[in-house]
Amino acid sequence: MSPTSEILTAERILEATEEVLRRHGPAKATVVDVARALGVSHGSVYRHFRTKAVLREAVTKRWLDRTTATLTAIAAGDGDPEARLRAWLAALFEAKRRKAGDDPELFATYHVLAEENGEAVGTHIADLTAQLARVIESGTESGTFTPTAPTPTARAVFHATARFHDPSYAPTWQQPDIEAQFEAVVELVVRGLRV
């Protein structure tokens, strides 16, 4: 089946944009390149995404949402809040580290795009801290954690663990003792929250 015989959807455009970004990088990738990869005119792409900036923001959001989806299940789950907090932080670290290690070119591209798309990143961080707040609130309600305001505490936990999820720290994620460093920070955070 040729690319033009398939229905052009926003999802297909985002997939093609990701491939174009992987090949050309954010500085050289154009909407014309995306259209060419899909076998359509660039006007067809613009019918779904009115500007290049909107397309880049959508592809950034899609990339960030992949991490959010994985973490949502942990945050919304039942069970011991401390175990959920540990699992959530570990899953966040693993997701970011996997993205950086499995596809370093695309990770570098998304790092640039994330800096361009502050709104998408802000929404992503708000989603993640809201998930953390739910876990912390459940810990407070169960008597596992000291009573605290969940949202500011979640922000503090997020910032305290930034070294293990902020893309600017990606070069350190390959250090031989990074797991021990991560466990030490998580243990300190959890101890600070316990009753």
Disulfide bonds with the S-S distance in Angstrom:
none
